[in-house]
Structures are given as C-alpha cells and as structure tokens.
C-alpha cells in the first residue's frame, strides 16, 4: 500500500498528541472588604496569600477594591487536575489595617452556574 505511513509512525504521533496532562483551571472569587466600623474599604488590596507556587514571570493573584469595597479575583490557568476543593486564604490591606479570611471552595463542573473554584459574597474585615 503506497502513501500510508508505517504503523510505528502513527503510534508515535497519536501518543504525542494524547499525552497532555494539563487541565484548564478557573477561579472566580469575589466579595467586599469592610473596615472596623463595617463600612466599605475602598482601595484595599486583596491577595490570595496561600497561592500555589508561582511560575517564573507570574505575579500573585491580587485585586484592588472599588469605591464600594468590592473585589473580584479571577483566573484561568493551566495546571494539574483540580482537587475536589481548595482552601483559599485571602488577605486584605488598606493603609496599616489588615484582615484575613479563610474559605474552602469546592470545585464545580457546572457550566451553567460556575466552572471552577467559585465563591461569592465573601467579607473581609480589616482592623
């Protein structure tokens, strides 16, 4: 049979194409930062303090709150297979005031509501 590659070439090509163990990882975490009086803290910097080790050139996952104290952290990255849940430690800083919240976020594969690690309406109090 002319024109067909050898079987070994086909096996190697299929193996190389099918060897990708990377997964798309999504996260959408949002909430509000409030001061000691319970009022929205505008301009607070929110960081995931326990983020996985960063690759060279990556920056920590951060967001700055708007005038109403709202923040939103979103990512789309490539990594290993996601765990069923992931614990996030979020730290907010505004001036010398600091606040921390820890939240265990389940993985969701439901594209209609949230794909990935999603948490909404978190509140971080800074003091």
Secondary structure, DSSP 8 states (H G I E B T S, - for coil): --S---HHHHHHHHHHHT----EEEEEEEEEEEE-TTS-B-TT-EEEETT-----TT----EEE--TTSEEEEEEEEEES---SEEEEEEEEEETTEEEEEEEEEEEEEETTTEEEEEEEEEEEE--
